[in-house]
Amino acid sequence: MAMNKDEKAATAGLVSGGATIGGIGWAAAGLSAAEITGTLATLGAGYGMAAGIAAVAAIPLLVGGLGYGAYKLLAD
């Protein structure tokens, strides 16, 4: 069964978001606990480590949405 444009766009969003999650994991794999804590606190922009965790969690959602939108916009 052939996929329609919306299904292909959803797949593009899922793949781009998933690849972003993999990239974040790969980047953090070699860090110590202190480095991860410090990085999350820095990403929290003065609001603490919890805000940094929220920021890191939002990045794959943003990238997935951009992948979905780009596919819908550029696909014929």
PyMOL commands that set and color helices and strands:
alter all, ss='L'
color gray80, all
select helices_A, chain A and resi 5-28+33-43+49-74
alter helices_A, ss='H'
color red, helices_A
deselect
rebuild
show_as cartoon
